[in-house]
Amino acid sequence: MNRIVKNDTVKVISGNHKGKVGKVLKVFTASNRVIVEKVRLVKRHTKPRSQQEPGGIVEKEASIHVSNVMLVCPKCSKPTRTGVGELADGKKVRTCRSCNEMLTSE
């Protein structure tokens, strides 16, 4: 079970972007990295591909390690660790360690 999934709201807890909050755009499970919107923006120099895609300097998000982010609970609005709870039908779900609320991904 993944602790952080796409569309989760996370807070950066270490590194140059410490304190920033954003939504997870993409998760790379093999390398344990995530892309968070408006965090770790890098400049990419691109060549023009066609008339519709002009070249230039494009700013985009780069990935950061998953250990540098912490999930923000939608109910208690605090960065929290995740636990694993079980529903009545035996399905496992993520839970907030602070308020024991079930976490759902939008």
N, CA and C atoms as an extended XYZ file, in Angstrom:
318
Properties=species:S:1:pos:R:3:atomname:S:1:resname:S:1:resid:I:1 pbc="F F F"
N         0.844       -1.181        0.000 N   MET     1
C         0.000        0.000        0.000 CA  MET     1
C         0.886        1.240        0.000 C   MET     1
N         0.617        2.135       -0.929 N   ASN     2
C         1.408        3.361       -1.045 CA  ASN     2
C         0.964        4.374       -0.006 C   ASN     2
N         1.940        5.017        0.615 N   ARG     3
C         1.621        6.023        1.623 CA  ARG     3
C         1.194        7.339        0.987 C   ARG     3
N         1.766        7.651       -0.184 N   ILE     4
C         1.413        8.880       -0.888 CA  ILE     4
C         1.002        8.509       -2.298 C   ILE     4
N        -0.158        8.994       -2.721 N   VAL     5
C        -0.679        8.691       -4.047 CA  VAL     5
C        -0.990        9.998       -4.770 C   VAL     5
N        -1.313        9.885       -6.054 N   LYS     6
C        -1.625       11.045       -6.879 CA  LYS     6
C        -2.823       11.802       -6.302 C   LYS     6
N        -2.798       13.118       -6.415 N   ASN     7
C        -3.830       14.056       -5.934 CA  ASN     7
C        -3.825       14.248       -4.424 C   ASN     7
N        -2.891       13.653       -3.689 N   ASP     8
C        -2.765       13.940       -2.260 CA  ASP     8
C        -2.182       15.340       -2.074 C   ASP     8
N        -2.542       15.993       -0.985 N   THR     9
C        -1.920       17.254       -0.620 CA  THR     9
C        -0.783       16.936        0.339 C   THR     9
N         0.415       17.415        0.018 N   VAL    10
C         1.588       17.109        0.834 CA  VAL    10
C         2.306       18.398        1.210 C   VAL    10
N         3.107       18.312        2.273 N   LYS    11
C         3.942       19.422        2.718 CA  LYS    11
C         5.390       18.964        2.661 C   LYS    11
N         6.263       19.801        2.126 N   VAL    12
C         7.687       19.475        2.046 CA  VAL    12
C         8.287       19.714        3.430 C   VAL    12
N         8.954       18.698        3.988 N   ILE    13
C         9.458       18.792        5.357 CA  ILE    13
C        10.957       18.975        5.433 C   ILE    13
N        11.683       18.830        4.304 N   SER    14
C        13.120       19.072        4.335 CA  SER    14
C        13.606       19.452        2.946 C   SER    14
N        14.778       20.070        2.903 N   GLY    15
C        15.362       20.486        1.640 CA  GLY    15
C        15.170       21.967        1.386 C   GLY    15
N        15.516       22.388        0.172 N   ASN    16
C        15.446       23.807       -0.178 CA  ASN    16
C        14.028       24.345       -0.225 C   ASN    16
N        13.044       23.487       -0.399 N   HIS    17
C        11.652       23.914       -0.542 CA  HIS    17
C        10.836       23.605        0.702 C   HIS    17
N        11.491       23.524        1.834 N   LYS    18
C        10.836       23.190        3.099 CA  LYS    18
C         9.705       24.163        3.415 C   LYS    18
N         8.541       23.599        3.794 N   GLY    19
C         7.400       24.416        4.168 CA  GLY    19
C         6.375       24.610        3.069 C   GLY    19
N         6.727       24.320        1.815 N   LYS    20
C         5.777       24.491        0.719 CA  LYS    20
C         4.750       23.369        0.729 C   LYS    20
N         3.518       23.712        0.343 N   VAL    21
C         2.424       22.753        0.286 CA  VAL    21
C         1.922       22.692       -1.147 C   VAL    21
N         1.648       21.481       -1.625 N   GLY    22
C         1.149       21.337       -2.979 CA  GLY    22
C         0.515       19.986       -3.205 C   GLY    22
N        -0.058       19.828       -4.398 N   LYS    23
C        -0.737       18.594       -4.761 CA  LYS    23
C         0.228       17.688       -5.527 C   LYS    23
N         0.168       16.392       -5.268 N   VAL    24
C         1.029       15.433       -5.953 CA  VAL    24
C         0.495       15.235       -7.372 C   VAL    24
N         1.354       15.488       -8.360 N   LEU    25
C         0.965       15.330       -9.755 CA  LEU    25
C         1.284       13.943      -10.282 C   LEU    25
N         2.398       13.361       -9.824 N   LYS    26
C         2.820       12.058      -10.320 CA  LYS    26
C         3.665       11.365       -9.263 C   LYS    26
N         3.552       10.032       -9.191 N   VAL    27
C         4.315        9.237       -8.241 CA  VAL    27
C         5.144        8.225       -9.017 C   VAL    27
N         6.439        8.161       -8.718 N   PHE    28
C         7.336        7.169       -9.307 CA  PHE    28
C         7.678        6.158       -8.226 C   PHE    28
N         6.977        5.023       -8.199 N   THR    29
C         7.154        4.057       -7.121 CA  THR    29
C         8.490        3.338       -7.191 C   THR    29
N         9.034        3.120       -8.396 N   ALA    30
C        10.295        2.395       -8.529 CA  ALA    30
C        11.452        3.176       -7.918 C   ALA    30
N        11.443        4.501       -8.081 N   SER    31
C        12.543        5.319       -7.563 CA  SER    31
C        12.176        6.084       -6.294 C   SER    31
N        10.974        5.865       -5.757 N   ASN    32
C        10.501        6.527       -4.531 CA  ASN    32
C        10.562        8.051       -4.640 C   ASN    32
N        10.054        8.579       -5.736 N   ARG    33
C        10.050       10.016       -5.948 CA  ARG    33
C         8.654       10.478       -6.342 C   ARG    33
N         8.362       11.756       -6.061 N   VAL    34
C         7.070       12.341       -6.413 CA  VAL    34
C         7.293       13.700       -7.069 C   VAL    34
N         6.331       14.109       -7.890 N   ILE    35
C         6.330       15.450       -8.455 CA  ILE    35
C         5.184       16.204       -7.799 C   ILE    35
N         5.524       17.328       -7.160 N   VAL    36
C         4.547       18.155       -6.446 CA  VAL    36
C         4.431       19.478       -7.195 C   VAL    36
N         3.175       19.936       -7.408 N   GLU    37
C         2.985       21.158       -8.192 CA  GLU    37
C         3.571       22.369       -7.477 C   GLU    37
N         4.236       23.222       -8.266 N   LYS    38
C         4.866       24.463       -7.811 CA  LYS    38
C         5.997       24.244       -6.807 C   LYS    38
N         6.583       23.036       -6.783 N   VAL    39
C         7.721       22.746       -5.910 CA  VAL    39
C         8.864       22.250       -6.779 C   VAL    39
N        10.063       22.742       -6.537 N   ARG    40
C        11.287       22.403       -7.268 CA  ARG    40
C        11.132       22.660       -8.769 C   ARG    40
N        10.880       23.903       -9.081 N   LEU    41
C        10.750       24.305      -10.482 CA  LEU    41
C        12.139       24.401      -11.111 C   LEU    41
N        12.301       23.794      -12.290 N   VAL    42
C        13.554       23.844      -13.023 CA  VAL    42
C        13.273       24.428      -14.401 C   VAL    42
N        14.300       24.998      -15.002 N   LYS    43
C        14.153       25.563      -16.337 CA  LYS    43
C        14.641       24.543      -17.355 C   LYS    43
N        13.818       24.303      -18.360 N   ARG    44
C        14.126       23.326      -19.407 CA  ARG    44
C        14.206       24.065      -20.733 C   ARG    44
N        15.335       23.931      -21.427 N   HIS    45
C        15.525       24.568      -22.728 CA  HIS    45
C        15.051       23.600      -23.803 C   HIS    45
N        14.001       23.986      -24.531 N   THR    46
C        13.415       23.082      -25.512 CA  THR    46
C        13.566       23.644      -26.921 C   THR    46
N        13.722       22.728      -27.873 N   LYS    47
C        13.775       23.096      -29.278 CA  LYS    47
C        12.356       23.214      -29.810 C   LYS    47
N        12.147       24.046      -30.815 N   PRO    48
C        10.819       24.088      -31.414 CA  PRO    48
C        10.528       22.792      -32.162 C   PRO    48
N         9.362       22.209      -31.922 N   ARG    49
C         8.981       20.950      -32.570 CA  ARG    49
C         8.097       21.195      -33.786 C   ARG    49
N         7.240       22.178      -33.709 N   SER    50
C         6.338       22.498      -34.810 CA  SER    50
C         5.877       23.942      -34.635 C   SER    50
N         4.947       24.360      -35.467 N   GLN    51
C         4.409       25.720      -35.355 CA  GLN    51
C         3.636       25.884      -34.041 C   GLN    51
N         2.966       24.802      -33.595 N   GLN    52
C         2.166       24.885      -32.378 CA  GLN    52
C         3.042       24.808      -31.116 C   GLN    52
N         4.203       24.155      -31.197 N   GLU    53
C         5.082       24.023      -30.041 CA  GLU    53
C         6.357       24.822      -30.264 C   GLU    53
N         6.347       26.093      -29.881 N   PRO    54
C         7.569       26.883      -30.060 CA  PRO    54
C         8.623       26.502      -29.026 C   PRO    54
N         9.862       26.760      -29.352 N   GLY    55
C        10.947       26.476      -28.420 CA  GLY    55
C        11.078       27.585      -27.396 C   GLY    55
N        12.033       27.427      -26.522 N   GLY    56
C        12.269       28.445      -25.515 CA  GLY    56
C        12.599       27.818      -24.178 C   GLY    56
N        12.573       28.642      -23.153 N   ILE    57
C        12.866       28.176      -21.804 CA  ILE    57
C        11.537       27.921      -21.106 C   ILE    57
N        11.314       26.671      -20.714 N   VAL    58
C        10.063       26.262      -20.084 CA  VAL    58
C        10.356       25.912      -18.623 C   VAL    58
N         9.523       26.416      -17.724 N   GLU    59
C         9.667       26.095      -16.307 CA  GLU    59
C         8.736       24.953      -15.972 C   GLU    59
N         9.267       23.885      -15.366 N   LYS    60
C         8.441       22.746      -15.001 CA  LYS    60
C         8.926       22.156      -13.684 C   LYS    60
N         8.085       21.310      -13.084 N   GLU    61
C         8.413       20.718      -11.797 CA  GLU    61
C         9.342       19.527      -11.989 C   GLU    61
N        10.285       19.377      -11.069 N   ALA    62
C        11.146       18.208      -11.038 CA  ALA    62
C        10.750       17.360       -9.834 C   ALA    62
N        11.205       16.124       -9.815 N   SER    63
C        10.797       15.211       -8.747 CA  SER    63
C        11.628       15.434       -7.487 C   SER    63
N        11.020       15.103       -6.344 N   ILE    64
C        11.730       15.102       -5.065 CA  ILE    64
C        11.490       13.761       -4.397 C   ILE    64
N        12.356       13.404       -3.477 N   HIS    65
C        12.239       12.102       -2.834 CA  HIS    65
C        11.026       12.077       -1.912 C   HIS    65
N        10.388       10.919       -1.847 N   VAL    66
C         9.145       10.787       -1.080 CA  VAL    66
C         9.383       10.972        0.418 C   VAL    66
N        10.610       10.757        0.894 N   SER    67
C        10.898       10.942        2.319 CA  SER    67
C        10.934       12.417        2.712 C   SER    67
N        10.998       13.307        1.720 N   ASN    68
C        11.044       14.737        2.000 CA  ASN    68
C         9.664       15.384        2.042 C   ASN    68
N         8.608       14.600        1.840 N   VAL    69
C         7.251       15.140        1.900 CA  VAL    69
C         6.439       14.384        2.943 C   VAL    69
N         5.423       15.068        3.458 N   MET    70
C         4.537       14.479        4.458 CA  MET    70
C         3.097       14.782        4.067 C   MET    70
N         2.256       13.789        4.163 N   LEU    71
C         0.860       13.919        3.788 CA  LEU    71
C         0.130       14.869        4.729 C   LEU    71
N        -0.713       15.740        4.168 N   VAL    72
C        -1.529       16.658        4.966 CA  VAL    72
C        -2.926       16.056        5.054 C   VAL    72
N        -3.401       15.829        6.276 N   CYS    73
C        -4.714       15.228        6.500 CA  CYS    73
C        -5.802       16.239        6.118 C   CYS    73
N        -6.787       15.835        5.302 N   PRO    74
C        -7.838       16.781        4.925 CA  PRO    74
C        -8.751       17.171        6.082 C   PRO    74
N        -8.849       16.335        7.106 N   LYS    75
C        -9.752       16.642        8.220 CA  LYS    75
C        -9.081       17.550        9.254 C   LYS    75
N        -7.905       17.149        9.739 N   CYS    76
C        -7.262       17.939       10.789 CA  CYS    76
C        -6.277       18.971       10.235 C   CYS    76
N        -6.041       18.975        8.929 N   SER    77
C        -5.198       19.956        8.230 CA  SER    77
C        -3.777       20.028        8.778 C   SER    77
N        -3.264       18.910        9.289 N   LYS    78
C        -1.904       18.875        9.790 CA  LYS    78
C        -1.111       17.832        9.012 C   LYS    78
N         0.206       18.068        8.835 N   PRO    79
C         1.028       17.012        8.241 CA  PRO    79
C         1.043       15.811        9.172 C   PRO    79
N         0.858       14.634        8.627 N   THR    80
C         0.722       13.460        9.462 CA  THR    80
C         1.348       12.244        8.823 C   THR    80
N         1.669       11.269        9.655 N   ARG    81
C         2.095        9.971        9.147 CA  ARG    81
C         0.846        9.182        8.799 C   ARG    81
N         1.004        8.172        7.970 N   THR    82
C        -0.145        7.362        7.603 CA  THR    82
C        -0.050        5.998        8.250 C   THR    82
N        -1.200        5.486        8.613 N   GLY    83
C        -1.309        4.130        9.126 CA  GLY    83
C        -2.192        3.328        8.194 C   GLY    83
N        -2.310        2.051        8.481 N   VAL    84
C        -3.148        1.180        7.671 CA  VAL    84
C        -4.280        0.669        8.544 C   VAL    84
N        -5.515        0.941        8.124 N   GLY    85
C        -6.692        0.440        8.808 CA  GLY    85
C        -7.403       -0.560        7.931 C   GLY    85
N        -8.358       -1.246        8.523 N   GLU    86
C        -9.082       -2.249        7.760 CA  GLU    86
C       -10.575       -1.995        7.858 C   GLU    86
N       -11.249       -2.086        6.726 N   LEU    87
C       -12.698       -1.928        6.702 CA  LEU    87
C       -13.369       -3.235        7.089 C   LEU    87
N       -14.687       -3.197        7.215 N   ALA    88
C       -15.438       -4.388        7.623 CA  ALA    88
C       -15.318       -5.521        6.602 C   ALA    88
N       -15.186       -5.153        5.323 N   ASP    89
C       -15.085       -6.189        4.296 CA  ASP    89
C       -13.661       -6.699        4.101 C   ASP    89
N       -12.704       -6.240        4.920 N   GLY    90
C       -11.331       -6.713        4.846 CA  GLY    90
C       -10.428       -5.883        3.967 C   GLY    90
N       -10.952       -4.840        3.342 N   LYS    91
C       -10.150       -3.987        2.476 CA  LYS    91
C        -9.292       -3.050        3.325 C   LYS    91
N        -8.023       -2.897        2.938 N   LYS    92
C        -7.113       -2.033        3.687 CA  LYS    92
C        -7.202       -0.604        3.164 C   LYS    92
N        -7.179        0.371        4.073 N   VAL    93
C        -7.238        1.783        3.729 CA  VAL    93
C        -6.184        2.541        4.522 C   VAL    93
N        -5.798        3.719        3.988 N   ARG    94
C        -4.858        4.574        4.713 CA  ARG    94
C        -5.610        5.358        5.781 C   ARG    94
N        -4.973        5.553        6.927 N   THR    95
C        -5.586        6.326        8.004 CA  THR    95
C        -4.602        7.386        8.490 C   THR    95
N        -5.152        8.453        9.062 N   CYS    96
C        -4.349        9.514        9.661 CA  CYS    96
C        -3.921        9.075       11.051 C   CYS    96
N        -2.647        9.210       11.371 N   ARG    97
C        -2.170        8.810       12.688 CA  ARG    97
C        -2.573        9.820       13.765 C   ARG    97
N        -2.906       11.066       13.382 N   SER    98
C        -3.274       12.072       14.364 CA  SER    98
C        -4.729       11.924       14.795 C   SER    98
N        -5.655       11.833       13.807 N   CYS    99
C        -7.070       11.838       14.149 CA  CYS    99
C        -7.764       10.522       13.811 C   CYS    99
N        -7.025        9.519       13.348 N   ASN   100
C        -7.559        8.193       12.992 CA  ASN   100
C        -8.657        8.262       11.928 C   ASN   100
N        -8.669        9.317       11.127 N   GLU   101
C        -9.639        9.452       10.053 CA  GLU   101
C        -9.152        8.697        8.827 C   GLU   101
N       -10.088        8.100        8.088 N   MET   102
C        -9.739        7.382        6.884 CA  MET   102
C        -9.359        8.380        5.784 C   MET   102
N        -8.239        8.138        5.094 N   LEU   103
C        -7.759        9.010        4.037 CA  LEU   103
C        -8.183        8.442        2.699 C   LEU   103
N        -8.798        9.276        1.888 N   THR   104
C        -9.193        8.844        0.556 CA  THR   104
C        -8.475        9.705       -0.459 C   THR   104
N        -8.149        9.135       -1.595 N   SER   105
C        -7.545        9.931       -2.663 CA  SER   105
C        -8.657       10.344       -3.623 C   SER   105
N        -8.671       11.624       -4.000 N   GLU   106
C        -9.728       12.162       -4.854 CA  GLU   106
C        -9.678       11.543       -6.203 C   GLU   106
